Amino acid sequence: MEGIYIGLATCAGVSVILILVNIPLYQGKIKRNNWYGFRTPRTLSSDEIWYPVNKEAALNFIIASVFTL
């Protein structure tokens, strides 16, 4: 029974971390980089592509994380 609570706590913790990591992306605070965000050759080529794509990806991650909670 104890393992179930550890699993639920881990799942909730990961969901909260994903929400917190994706908030700055959704707000457009993260500049183009090779480490953080939705990185493809096309998104890294232009700010006009980077910000809308990362906003949409972050929103999807946030929604999925909320449902996981």
KESE-814076 format. One record per atom (N, C-alpha, C): residue number from 1; atom name; x negated, y, z; residue in one letter. Coordinates in Angstrom, 3 decimals, padded with zeros to 6 digits. Example, Ala and Ser with C-alpha at 12.3 -4.5 7.8 and 13.67 -1.06 7.14 Angstrom:
<atoms>
<atom><n>1</n><atom>N</atom><east>-013.190</east><north>-005.690</north><up>007.800</up><res>a</res></atom>
<atom><n>1</n><atom>CA</atom><east>-012.300</east><north>-004.500</north><up>007.800</up><res>a</res></atom>
<atom><n>1</n><atom>C</atom><east>-013.200</east><north>-003.300</north><up>007.800</up><res>a</res></atom>
<atom><n>2</n><atom>N</atom><east>-012.850</east><north>-002.250</north><up>007.080</up><res>s</res></atom>
<atom><n>2</n><atom>CA</atom><east>-013.670</east><north>-001.060</north><up>007.140</up><res>s</res></atom>
<atom><n>2</n><atom>C</atom><east>-012.900</east><north>000.030</north><up>007.870</up><res>s</res></atom>
</atoms>
This chain:
<atoms>
<atom><n>1</n><atom>N</atom><east>-000.816</east><north>-001.194</north><up>000.000</up><res>m</res></atom>
<atom><n>1</n><atom>CA</atom><east>000.000</east><north>000.000</north><up>000.000</up><res>m</res></atom>
<atom><n>1</n><atom>C</atom><east>-000.864</east><north>001.265</north><up>000.000</up><res>m</res></atom>
<atom><n>2</n><atom>N</atom><east>-002.001</east><north>001.178</north><up>000.663</up><res>e</res></atom>
<atom><n>2</n><atom>CA</atom><east>-002.897</east><north>002.316</north><up>000.756</up><res>e</res></atom>
<atom><n>2</n><atom>C</atom><east>-003.445</east><north>002.707</north><up>-000.619</up><res>e</res></atom>
<atom><n>3</n><atom>N</atom><east>-003.689</east><north>001.724</north><up>-001.482</up><res>g</res></atom>
<atom><n>3</n><atom>CA</atom><east>-004.202</east><north>001.985</north><up>-002.821</up><res>g</res></atom>
<atom><n>3</n><atom>C</atom><east>-003.243</east><north>002.783</north><up>-003.674</up><res>g</res></atom>
<atom><n>4</n><atom>N</atom><east>-001.950</east><north>002.588</north><up>-003.453</up><res>i</res></atom>
<atom><n>4</n><atom>CA</atom><east>-000.942</east><north>003.336</north><up>-004.208</up><res>i</res></atom>
<atom><n>4</n><atom>C</atom><east>-001.052</east><north>004.820</north><up>-003.905</up><res>i</res></atom>
<atom><n>5</n><atom>N</atom><east>-001.220</east><north>005.160</north><up>-002.623</up><res>y</res></atom>
<atom><n>5</n><atom>CA</atom><east>-001.333</east><north>006.567</north><up>-002.236</up><res>y</res></atom>
<atom><n>5</n><atom>C</atom><east>-002.605</east><north>007.202</north><up>-002.770</up><res>y</res></atom>
<atom><n>6</n><atom>N</atom><east>-003.673</east><north>006.437</north><up>-002.805</up><res>i</res></atom>
<atom><n>6</n><atom>CA</atom><east>-004.925</east><north>006.949</north><up>-003.369</up><res>i</res></atom>
<atom><n>6</n><atom>C</atom><east>-004.749</east><north>007.210</north><up>-004.864</up><res>i</res></atom>
<atom><n>7</n><atom>N</atom><east>-004.075</east><north>006.295</north><up>-005.563</up><res>g</res></atom>
<atom><n>7</n><atom>CA</atom><east>-003.813</east><north>006.477</north><up>-006.992</up><res>g</res></atom>
<atom><n>7</n><atom>C</atom><east>-002.938</east><north>007.685</north><up>-007.269</up><res>g</res></atom>
<atom><n>8</n><atom>N</atom><east>-001.896</east><north>007.860</north><up>-006.466</up><res>l</res></atom>
<atom><n>8</n><atom>CA</atom><east>-001.013</east><north>009.019</north><up>-006.643</up><res>l</res></atom>
<atom><n>8</n><atom>C</atom><east>-001.743</east><north>010.326</north><up>-006.350</up><res>l</res></atom>
<atom><n>9</n><atom>N</atom><east>-002.559</east><north>010.329</north><up>-005.315</up><res>a</res></atom>
<atom><n>9</n><atom>CA</atom><east>-003.324</east><north>011.530</north><up>-004.981</up><res>a</res></atom>
<atom><n>9</n><atom>C</atom><east>-004.332</east><north>011.862</north><up>-006.076</up><res>a</res></atom>
<atom><n>10</n><atom>N</atom><east>-004.968</east><north>010.842</north><up>-006.634</up><res>t</res></atom>
<atom><n>10</n><atom>CA</atom><east>-005.925</east><north>011.056</north><up>-007.721</up><res>t</res></atom>
<atom><n>10</n><atom>C</atom><east>-005.230</east><north>011.629</north><up>-008.948</up><res>t</res></atom>
<atom><n>11</n><atom>N</atom><east>-004.100</east><north>011.070</north><up>-009.302</up><res>c</res></atom>
<atom><n>11</n><atom>CA</atom><east>-003.336</east><north>011.547</north><up>-010.459</up><res>c</res></atom>
<atom><n>11</n><atom>C</atom><east>-002.903</east><north>012.997</north><up>-010.255</up><res>c</res></atom>
<atom><n>12</n><atom>N</atom><east>-002.416</east><north>013.312</north><up>-009.066</up><res>a</res></atom>
<atom><n>12</n><atom>CA</atom><east>-002.000</east><north>014.683</north><up>-008.770</up><res>a</res></atom>
<atom><n>12</n><atom>C</atom><east>-003.195</east><north>015.625</north><up>-008.797</up><res>a</res></atom>
<atom><n>13</n><atom>N</atom><east>-004.324</east><north>015.181</north><up>-008.257</up><res>g</res></atom>
<atom><n>13</n><atom>CA</atom><east>-005.525</east><north>016.017</north><up>-008.257</up><res>g</res></atom>
<atom><n>13</n><atom>C</atom><east>-006.026</east><north>016.320</north><up>-009.657</up><res>g</res></atom>
<atom><n>14</n><atom>N</atom><east>-006.032</east><north>015.323</north><up>-010.508</up><res>v</res></atom>
<atom><n>14</n><atom>CA</atom><east>-006.461</east><north>015.528</north><up>-011.900</up><res>v</res></atom>
<atom><n>14</n><atom>C</atom><east>-005.502</east><north>016.479</north><up>-012.614</up><res>v</res></atom>
<atom><n>15</n><atom>N</atom><east>-004.211</east><north>016.336</north><up>-012.347</up><res>s</res></atom>
<atom><n>15</n><atom>CA</atom><east>-003.226</east><north>017.223</north><up>-012.975</up><res>s</res></atom>
<atom><n>15</n><atom>C</atom><east>-003.449</east><north>018.672</north><up>-012.557</up><res>s</res></atom>
<atom><n>16</n><atom>N</atom><east>-003.700</east><north>018.893</north><up>-011.288</up><res>v</res></atom>
<atom><n>16</n><atom>CA</atom><east>-003.940</east><north>020.255</north><up>-010.801</up><res>v</res></atom>
<atom><n>16</n><atom>C</atom><east>-005.217</east><north>020.825</north><up>-011.422</up><res>v</res></atom>
<atom><n>17</n><atom>N</atom><east>-006.268</east><north>020.017</north><up>-011.506</up><res>i</res></atom>
<atom><n>17</n><atom>CA</atom><east>-007.518</east><north>020.473</north><up>-012.121</up><res>i</res></atom>
<atom><n>17</n><atom>C</atom><east>-007.288</east><north>020.843</north><up>-013.583</up><res>i</res></atom>
<atom><n>18</n><atom>N</atom><east>-006.542</east><north>020.024</north><up>-014.322</up><res>l</res></atom>
<atom><n>18</n><atom>CA</atom><east>-006.261</east><north>020.340</north><up>-015.731</up><res>l</res></atom>
<atom><n>18</n><atom>C</atom><east>-005.469</east><north>021.638</north><up>-015.873</up><res>l</res></atom>
<atom><n>19</n><atom>N</atom><east>-004.532</east><north>021.854</north><up>-014.982</up><res>i</res></atom>
<atom><n>19</n><atom>CA</atom><east>-003.766</east><north>023.107</north><up>-015.017</up><res>i</res></atom>
<atom><n>19</n><atom>C</atom><east>-004.702</east><north>024.286</north><up>-014.791</up><res>i</res></atom>
<atom><n>20</n><atom>N</atom><east>-005.535</east><north>024.205</north><up>-013.769</up><res>l</res></atom>
<atom><n>20</n><atom>CA</atom><east>-006.442</east><north>025.307</north><up>-013.437</up><res>l</res></atom>
<atom><n>20</n><atom>C</atom><east>-007.470</east><north>025.575</north><up>-014.533</up><res>l</res></atom>
<atom><n>21</n><atom>N</atom><east>-007.945</east><north>024.519</north><up>-015.179</up><res>v</res></atom>
<atom><n>21</n><atom>CA</atom><east>-008.938</east><north>024.672</north><up>-016.246</up><res>v</res></atom>
<atom><n>21</n><atom>C</atom><east>-008.310</east><north>025.296</north><up>-017.492</up><res>v</res></atom>
<atom><n>22</n><atom>N</atom><east>-007.040</east><north>025.029</north><up>-017.727</up><res>n</res></atom>
<atom><n>22</n><atom>CA</atom><east>-006.404</east><north>025.513</north><up>-018.949</up><res>n</res></atom>
<atom><n>22</n><atom>C</atom><east>-005.768</east><north>026.892</north><up>-018.826</up><res>n</res></atom>
<atom><n>23</n><atom>N</atom><east>-005.587</east><north>027.403</north><up>-017.638</up><res>i</res></atom>
<atom><n>23</n><atom>CA</atom><east>-005.001</east><north>028.740</north><up>-017.489</up><res>i</res></atom>
<atom><n>23</n><atom>C</atom><east>-005.838</east><north>029.816</north><up>-018.176</up><res>i</res></atom>
<atom><n>24</n><atom>N</atom><east>-007.169</east><north>029.860</north><up>-017.986</up><res>p</res></atom>
<atom><n>24</n><atom>CA</atom><east>-007.951</east><north>030.892</north><up>-018.688</up><res>p</res></atom>
<atom><n>24</n><atom>C</atom><east>-007.883</east><north>030.763</north><up>-020.217</up><res>p</res></atom>
<atom><n>25</n><atom>N</atom><east>-007.800</east><north>029.537</north><up>-020.715</up><res>l</res></atom>
<atom><n>25</n><atom>CA</atom><east>-007.661</east><north>029.355</north><up>-022.168</up><res>l</res></atom>
<atom><n>25</n><atom>C</atom><east>-006.328</east><north>029.920</north><up>-022.646</up><res>l</res></atom>
<atom><n>26</n><atom>N</atom><east>-005.278</east><north>029.657</north><up>-021.898</up><res>y</res></atom>
<atom><n>26</n><atom>CA</atom><east>-003.956</east><north>030.164</north><up>-022.269</up><res>y</res></atom>
<atom><n>26</n><atom>C</atom><east>-003.928</east><north>031.690</north><up>-022.238</up><res>y</res></atom>
<atom><n>27</n><atom>N</atom><east>-004.622</east><north>032.279</north><up>-021.296</up><res>q</res></atom>
<atom><n>27</n><atom>CA</atom><east>-004.650</east><north>033.734</north><up>-021.162</up><res>q</res></atom>
<atom><n>27</n><atom>C</atom><east>-005.584</east><north>034.408</north><up>-022.170</up><res>q</res></atom>
<atom><n>28</n><atom>N</atom><east>-006.339</east><north>033.630</north><up>-022.924</up><res>g</res></atom>
<atom><n>28</n><atom>CA</atom><east>-007.245</east><north>034.200</north><up>-023.924</up><res>g</res></atom>
<atom><n>28</n><atom>C</atom><east>-008.513</east><north>034.788</north><up>-023.321</up><res>g</res></atom>
<atom><n>29</n><atom>N</atom><east>-008.919</east><north>034.314</north><up>-022.165</up><res>k</res></atom>
<atom><n>29</n><atom>CA</atom><east>-010.098</east><north>034.849</north><up>-021.487</up><res>k</res></atom>
<atom><n>29</n><atom>C</atom><east>-011.397</east><north>034.142</north><up>-021.866</up><res>k</res></atom>
<atom><n>30</n><atom>N</atom><east>-011.308</east><north>033.048</north><up>-022.609</up><res>i</res></atom>
<atom><n>30</n><atom>CA</atom><east>-012.495</east><north>032.267</north><up>-022.943</up><res>i</res></atom>
<atom><n>30</n><atom>C</atom><east>-012.909</east><north>032.563</north><up>-024.383</up><res>i</res></atom>
<atom><n>31</n><atom>N</atom><east>-014.103</east><north>033.091</north><up>-024.546</up><res>k</res></atom>
<atom><n>31</n><atom>CA</atom><east>-014.625</east><north>033.384</north><up>-025.884</up><res>k</res></atom>
<atom><n>31</n><atom>C</atom><east>-015.048</east><north>032.093</north><up>-026.572</up><res>k</res></atom>
<atom><n>32</n><atom>N</atom><east>-015.214</east><north>032.179</north><up>-027.873</up><res>r</res></atom>
<atom><n>32</n><atom>CA</atom><east>-015.687</east><north>031.009</north><up>-028.627</up><res>r</res></atom>
<atom><n>32</n><atom>C</atom><east>-016.987</east><north>030.495</north><up>-028.041</up><res>r</res></atom>
<atom><n>33</n><atom>N</atom><east>-017.066</east><north>029.174</north><up>-027.875</up><res>n</res></atom>
<atom><n>33</n><atom>CA</atom><east>-018.265</east><north>028.561</north><up>-027.322</up><res>n</res></atom>
<atom><n>33</n><atom>C</atom><east>-018.279</east><north>027.089</north><up>-027.702</up><res>n</res></atom>
<atom><n>34</n><atom>N</atom><east>-019.366</east><north>026.428</north><up>-027.438</up><res>n</res></atom>
<atom><n>34</n><atom>CA</atom><east>-019.503</east><north>025.012</north><up>-027.793</up><res>n</res></atom>
<atom><n>34</n><atom>C</atom><east>-019.202</east><north>024.067</north><up>-026.640</up><res>n</res></atom>
<atom><n>35</n><atom>N</atom><east>-018.700</east><north>024.570</north><up>-025.506</up><res>w</res></atom>
<atom><n>35</n><atom>CA</atom><east>-018.519</east><north>023.734</north><up>-024.323</up><res>w</res></atom>
<atom><n>35</n><atom>C</atom><east>-017.086</east><north>023.659</north><up>-023.814</up><res>w</res></atom>
<atom><n>36</n><atom>N</atom><east>-016.282</east><north>024.679</north><up>-024.022</up><res>y</res></atom>
<atom><n>36</n><atom>CA</atom><east>-015.007</east><north>024.793</north><up>-023.317</up><res>y</res></atom>
<atom><n>36</n><atom>C</atom><east>-013.932</east><north>025.284</north><up>-024.280</up><res>y</res></atom>
<atom><n>37</n><atom>N</atom><east>-012.898</east><north>024.497</north><up>-024.440</up><res>g</res></atom>
<atom><n>37</n><atom>CA</atom><east>-011.803</east><north>024.864</north><up>-025.332</up><res>g</res></atom>
<atom><n>37</n><atom>C</atom><east>-011.613</east><north>023.824</north><up>-026.428</up><res>g</res></atom>
<atom><n>38</n><atom>N</atom><east>-010.695</east><north>024.114</north><up>-027.331</up><res>f</res></atom>
<atom><n>38</n><atom>CA</atom><east>-010.408</east><north>023.234</north><up>-028.466</up><res>f</res></atom>
<atom><n>38</n><atom>C</atom><east>-011.433</east><north>023.550</north><up>-029.543</up><res>f</res></atom>
<atom><n>39</n><atom>N</atom><east>-012.489</east><north>022.728</north><up>-029.620</up><res>r</res></atom>
<atom><n>39</n><atom>CA</atom><east>-013.632</east><north>023.026</north><up>-030.471</up><res>r</res></atom>
<atom><n>39</n><atom>C</atom><east>-013.644</east><north>022.155</north><up>-031.718</up><res>r</res></atom>
<atom><n>40</n><atom>N</atom><east>-013.426</east><north>022.795</north><up>-032.838</up><res>t</res></atom>
<atom><n>40</n><atom>CA</atom><east>-013.593</east><north>022.165</north><up>-034.140</up><res>t</res></atom>
<atom><n>40</n><atom>C</atom><east>-014.383</east><north>023.158</north><up>-034.992</up><res>t</res></atom>
<atom><n>41</n><atom>N</atom><east>-014.940</east><north>022.720</north><up>-036.111</up><res>p</res></atom>
<atom><n>41</n><atom>CA</atom><east>-015.649</east><north>023.688</north><up>-036.955</up><res>p</res></atom>
<atom><n>41</n><atom>C</atom><east>-014.756</east><north>024.876</north><up>-037.344</up><res>p</res></atom>
<atom><n>42</n><atom>N</atom><east>-013.494</east><north>024.609</north><up>-037.587</up><res>r</res></atom>
<atom><n>42</n><atom>CA</atom><east>-012.599</east><north>025.702</north><up>-038.001</up><res>r</res></atom>
<atom><n>42</n><atom>C</atom><east>-012.313</east><north>026.668</north><up>-036.849</up><res>r</res></atom>
<atom><n>43</n><atom>N</atom><east>-012.032</east><north>026.147</north><up>-035.643</up><res>t</res></atom>
<atom><n>43</n><atom>CA</atom><east>-011.745</east><north>027.059</north><up>-034.537</up><res>t</res></atom>
<atom><n>43</n><atom>C</atom><east>-012.989</east><north>027.852</north><up>-034.132</up><res>t</res></atom>
<atom><n>44</n><atom>N</atom><east>-014.159</east><north>027.245</north><up>-034.287</up><res>l</res></atom>
<atom><n>44</n><atom>CA</atom><east>-015.385</east><north>027.949</north><up>-033.929</up><res>l</res></atom>
<atom><n>44</n><atom>C</atom><east>-015.807</east><north>028.972</north><up>-034.983</up><res>l</res></atom>
<atom><n>45</n><atom>N</atom><east>-015.150</east><north>028.957</north><up>-036.128</up><res>s</res></atom>
<atom><n>45</n><atom>CA</atom><east>-015.544</east><north>029.858</north><up>-037.207</up><res>s</res></atom>
<atom><n>45</n><atom>C</atom><east>-014.985</east><north>031.266</north><up>-037.065</up><res>s</res></atom>
<atom><n>46</n><atom>N</atom><east>-013.927</east><north>031.452</north><up>-036.263</up><res>s</res></atom>
<atom><n>46</n><atom>CA</atom><east>-013.267</east><north>032.753</north><up>-036.238</up><res>s</res></atom>
<atom><n>46</n><atom>C</atom><east>-012.469</east><north>032.954</north><up>-034.958</up><res>s</res></atom>
<atom><n>47</n><atom>N</atom><east>-012.497</east><north>034.181</north><up>-034.433</up><res>d</res></atom>
<atom><n>47</n><atom>CA</atom><east>-011.678</east><north>034.519</north><up>-033.268</up><res>d</res></atom>
<atom><n>47</n><atom>C</atom><east>-010.193</east><north>034.487</north><up>-033.602</up><res>d</res></atom>
<atom><n>48</n><atom>N</atom><east>-009.844</east><north>034.805</north><up>-034.851</up><res>e</res></atom>
<atom><n>48</n><atom>CA</atom><east>-008.436</east><north>034.797</north><up>-035.268</up><res>e</res></atom>
<atom><n>48</n><atom>C</atom><east>-007.845</east><north>033.385</north><up>-035.218</up><res>e</res></atom>
<atom><n>49</n><atom>N</atom><east>-008.685</east><north>032.393</north><up>-035.315</up><res>i</res></atom>
<atom><n>49</n><atom>CA</atom><east>-008.242</east><north>030.995</north><up>-035.209</up><res>i</res></atom>
<atom><n>49</n><atom>C</atom><east>-008.421</east><north>030.499</north><up>-033.773</up><res>i</res></atom>
<atom><n>50</n><atom>N</atom><east>-009.539</east><north>030.844</north><up>-033.150</up><res>w</res></atom>
<atom><n>50</n><atom>CA</atom><east>-009.875</east><north>030.346</north><up>-031.816</up><res>w</res></atom>
<atom><n>50</n><atom>C</atom><east>-008.778</east><north>030.630</north><up>-030.788</up><res>w</res></atom>
<atom><n>51</n><atom>N</atom><east>-008.376</east><north>031.877</north><up>-030.665</up><res>y</res></atom>
<atom><n>51</n><atom>CA</atom><east>-007.454</east><north>032.249</north><up>-029.590</up><res>y</res></atom>
<atom><n>51</n><atom>C</atom><east>-006.066</east><north>031.626</north><up>-029.724</up><res>y</res></atom>
<atom><n>52</n><atom>N</atom><east>-005.403</east><north>031.679</north><up>-030.889</up><res>p</res></atom>
<atom><n>52</n><atom>CA</atom><east>-004.068</east><north>031.051</north><up>-030.970</up><res>p</res></atom>
<atom><n>52</n><atom>C</atom><east>-004.098</east><north>029.533</north><up>-030.798</up><res>p</res></atom>
<atom><n>53</n><atom>N</atom><east>-005.110</east><north>028.878</north><up>-031.360</up><res>v</res></atom>
<atom><n>53</n><atom>CA</atom><east>-005.195</east><north>027.420</north><up>-031.249</up><res>v</res></atom>
<atom><n>53</n><atom>C</atom><east>-005.432</east><north>027.013</north><up>-029.793</up><res>v</res></atom>
<atom><n>54</n><atom>N</atom><east>-006.316</east><north>027.707</north><up>-029.104</up><res>n</res></atom>
<atom><n>54</n><atom>CA</atom><east>-006.591</east><north>027.382</north><up>-027.710</up><res>n</res></atom>
<atom><n>54</n><atom>C</atom><east>-005.408</east><north>027.721</north><up>-026.809</up><res>n</res></atom>
<atom><n>55</n><atom>N</atom><east>-004.668</east><north>028.759</north><up>-027.144</up><res>k</res></atom>
<atom><n>55</n><atom>CA</atom><east>-003.470</east><north>029.083</north><up>-026.359</up><res>k</res></atom>
<atom><n>55</n><atom>C</atom><east>-002.448</east><north>027.953</north><up>-026.478</up><res>k</res></atom>
<atom><n>56</n><atom>N</atom><east>-002.236</east><north>027.461</north><up>-027.680</up><res>e</res></atom>
<atom><n>56</n><atom>CA</atom><east>-001.284</east><north>026.369</north><up>-027.906</up><res>e</res></atom>
<atom><n>56</n><atom>C</atom><east>-001.759</east><north>025.077</north><up>-027.243</up><res>e</res></atom>
<atom><n>57</n><atom>N</atom><east>-003.038</east><north>024.753</north><up>-027.397</up><res>a</res></atom>
<atom><n>57</n><atom>CA</atom><east>-003.580</east><north>023.533</north><up>-026.786</up><res>a</res></atom>
<atom><n>57</n><atom>C</atom><east>-003.499</east><north>023.610</north><up>-025.262</up><res>a</res></atom>
<atom><n>58</n><atom>N</atom><east>-003.833</east><north>024.757</north><up>-024.700</up><res>a</res></atom>
<atom><n>58</n><atom>CA</atom><east>-003.770</east><north>024.929</north><up>-023.247</up><res>a</res></atom>
<atom><n>58</n><atom>C</atom><east>-002.338</east><north>024.792</north><up>-022.743</up><res>a</res></atom>
<atom><n>59</n><atom>N</atom><east>-001.395</east><north>025.378</north><up>-023.460</up><res>l</res></atom>
<atom><n>59</n><atom>CA</atom><east>000.015</east><north>025.266</north><up>-023.063</up><res>l</res></atom>
<atom><n>59</n><atom>C</atom><east>000.452</east><north>023.801</north><up>-023.060</up><res>l</res></atom>
<atom><n>60</n><atom>N</atom><east>000.056</east><north>023.057</north><up>-024.074</up><res>n</res></atom>
<atom><n>60</n><atom>CA</atom><east>000.412</east><north>021.634</north><up>-024.135</up><res>n</res></atom>
<atom><n>60</n><atom>C</atom><east>-000.213</east><north>020.847</north><up>-022.977</up><res>n</res></atom>
<atom><n>61</n><atom>N</atom><east>-001.468</east><north>021.142</north><up>-022.646</up><res>f</res></atom>
<atom><n>61</n><atom>CA</atom><east>-002.109</east><north>020.474</north><up>-021.516</up><res>f</res></atom>
<atom><n>61</n><atom>C</atom><east>-001.413</east><north>020.835</north><up>-020.202</up><res>f</res></atom>
<atom><n>62</n><atom>N</atom><east>-001.053</east><north>022.094</north><up>-020.045</up><res>i</res></atom>
<atom><n>62</n><atom>CA</atom><east>-000.382</east><north>022.533</north><up>-018.814</up><res>i</res></atom>
<atom><n>62</n><atom>C</atom><east>000.965</east><north>021.837</north><up>-018.667</up><res>i</res></atom>
<atom><n>63</n><atom>N</atom><east>001.735</east><north>021.789</north><up>-019.746</up><res>i</res></atom>
<atom><n>63</n><atom>CA</atom><east>003.045</east><north>021.124</north><up>-019.712</up><res>i</res></atom>
<atom><n>63</n><atom>C</atom><east>002.877</east><north>019.643</north><up>-019.382</up><res>i</res></atom>
<atom><n>64</n><atom>N</atom><east>001.945</east><north>018.983</north><up>-020.039</up><res>a</res></atom>
<atom><n>64</n><atom>CA</atom><east>001.711</east><north>017.560</north><up>-019.766</up><res>a</res></atom>
<atom><n>64</n><atom>C</atom><east>001.278</east><north>017.333</north><up>-018.324</up><res>a</res></atom>
<atom><n>65</n><atom>N</atom><east>000.461</east><north>018.226</north><up>-017.804</up><res>s</res></atom>
<atom><n>65</n><atom>CA</atom><east>-000.008</east><north>018.097</north><up>-016.424</up><res>s</res></atom>
<atom><n>65</n><atom>C</atom><east>001.121</east><north>018.297</north><up>-015.434</up><res>s</res></atom>
<atom><n>66</n><atom>N</atom><east>002.013</east><north>019.231</north><up>-015.719</up><res>v</res></atom>
<atom><n>66</n><atom>CA</atom><east>003.159</east><north>019.454</north><up>-014.839</up><res>v</res></atom>
<atom><n>66</n><atom>C</atom><east>004.052</east><north>018.224</north><up>-014.821</up><res>v</res></atom>
<atom><n>67</n><atom>N</atom><east>004.288</east><north>017.631</north><up>-015.988</up><res>f</res></atom>
<atom><n>67</n><atom>CA</atom><east>005.107</east><north>016.417</north><up>-016.034</up><res>f</res></atom>
<atom><n>67</n><atom>C</atom><east>004.437</east><north>015.253</north><up>-015.323</up><res>f</res></atom>
<atom><n>68</n><atom>N</atom><east>003.108</east><north>015.220</north><up>-015.336</up><res>t</res></atom>
<atom><n>68</n><atom>CA</atom><east>002.375</east><north>014.160</north><up>-014.653</up><res>t</res></atom>
<atom><n>68</n><atom>C</atom><east>002.498</east><north>014.287</north><up>-013.140</up><res>t</res></atom>
<atom><n>69</n><atom>N</atom><east>002.600</east><north>015.539</north><up>-012.671</up><res>l</res></atom>
<atom><n>69</n><atom>CA</atom><east>002.768</east><north>015.742</north><up>-011.227</up><res>l</res></atom>
<atom><n>69</n><atom>C</atom><east>004.065</east><north>015.125</north><up>-010.785</up><res>l</res></atom>
</atoms>
